[in-house]
Amino acid sequence: MIWKTLDDSELMAEAHRLGTYFASQPTDGLALIKQAFVASETNSLDQQLDLERDLQGQAGRTADYAEGVSAFLEKRPPNFAGRR
């Protein structure tokens, strides 16, 4: 999936920026997103909706989800630890 293009001279800085961003995100949440994305290639719409419902339930039971909600309510940046 391509959402932007860069000049060669900007590529490494952007790759570093994206890597830093993703490293600060909830790793379990990212893994669940990837699982849903990969499954969407072969799932019917009903199967995909069922899978996404189930994965959202899993995500909602993680410590990182609780941290994200707390950070939002406290108006501070989240500190995700990659814990379930």
N, C-alpha and C positions, 0 to 999 in steps of 0.2 A: 504494500500500500504506500503510495507516494503522496505526500501532502505539501511538500515544498521542495524547491531546488536551491542549491547553493553554488557559489563559485568555489573552485578547488581550494583557494586560499582560506575559505571559511569552514571547510568540511571538518577538520579536526577539532576546532573550537566548539562547533555545534555538537559533534559526537561526544565530547567531554561534557558539555552542558546537559545533554540528554541522559548520559550515563549517571551523572551526579543526581539528576532529578529522579530517575527510576530507582536508584539506590536508596533514596530517602522515602520511598513509598512502601505501603504494606505488601510485603512479599507474597503472603498467602493470597491476598486480593488479586495481585497481578497474575499469580498462577491460575486462579479460578477464571479470570478473564480470558487467559490464553486457552484454557480448557474449553470454554464456551465457544471461543472463536474457531478453534480447530474442529470442534464437533459440528459447527454450523455448515461445514462443507457437505456433510452427508445426511444430516438430520432433516426430517420434515419440519414444517413450522410448528406443529403440535409438539413434536419431540424436543425441539429447541426451546420452546417456551417452558416445557416441563423441566428441562435441564437447568435453564436459567433460574427458575423458581427454586430448585433444589440448591443450586450453588449460592444464591443469595442467602438462603437459610444458613448454609455453612459459614459464609462470610460474616453473617450477623452474630455468630457465636464465638468469634475470635477476640482475643485481647486487643488486637490492633483496631478492630471495629469500635470497641469500647473506648479506646484511646482517641480515635477520630471524633467520636461524638463528644467526649469530654473536652477535647481541644476546641471544637467548634463552639460549644456552650461557654467555655472560658475565654474565647476570643484569643487563642494562642496557637502557634504552629504545633502540629502533632509531632510526637516523638515515637514513631513506629519501631517496634522491636522484632517483628517477624514471628511473634508468638501466637499460637492458636488459642 
